[in-house]
Amino acid sequence: AVPSGRRDGTISRASEAAENLPMATSNVTVLRENFARKRLSLEEMVTLSGAHSIGGSHCSNFVHRLYSFNSKYSQDPSLDPAYANYLRSQCPRISPSASTGPNQVVSFDPTTPDRLDNHYYKNLEKHKGLLFSDQVLWTTPSTRKMVKNNADNENLWARKFAAAMVRMGSIELLTGTRGEIRKNCHFVNF
């Protein structure tokens, strides 16, 4: 059961969305702080990250992991080498001096990209997290056990995910005359 009738704002700003969404390059400390600002726990953050079981990301969000990770490694060492080769085939360099590929979208989940399931976590165990902010959940001790538990028990993860989504839906609720219940969620009412 999901509460309905949440009021939406009447103004949208891209800058506000960017301020509230974690970056693809975030480490666990930054992710934890970002979710804590919304009063979500570390466990809820790891659970909600499972939404990356569906959808995808533009090459520009992860291509640095393939060609210019840092001064010691050209490729992120936390990436499975075969998966990195696949990602390079999807996001090739456009010139020797460029470090970005085409702005193509690659699925977050290479195994079941159209199904909301716990394969996201199983992929992290295999070093197949598309974004740095995904893979870091496996490589960081404070979140690794949570990833393992979600990988091992899909039903438990699904229950936690549903509860965390409902909780996330109650963040910064608009009440009274603030905002509106939209007739079409894509547009402000006229």
Secondary structure, 3 states (H helix, E strand, C coil): CCCCCCCECCCCCHHHHHHHCCCCCCCHHHHHHHHHCCCCCHHHHHHHHHHHHCCEEEHHHCCHHHHCCCCCCCCCCCCCHHHHHHHHHHCCCCCCCCCCCCCCEEECCCCCCCCCCCHHHHHHHCCCCCCHHHHHHHHCHHHHHHHHHHHHCHHHHHHHHHHHHHHHCCCCCCCCCCCECCCCCCCCCC
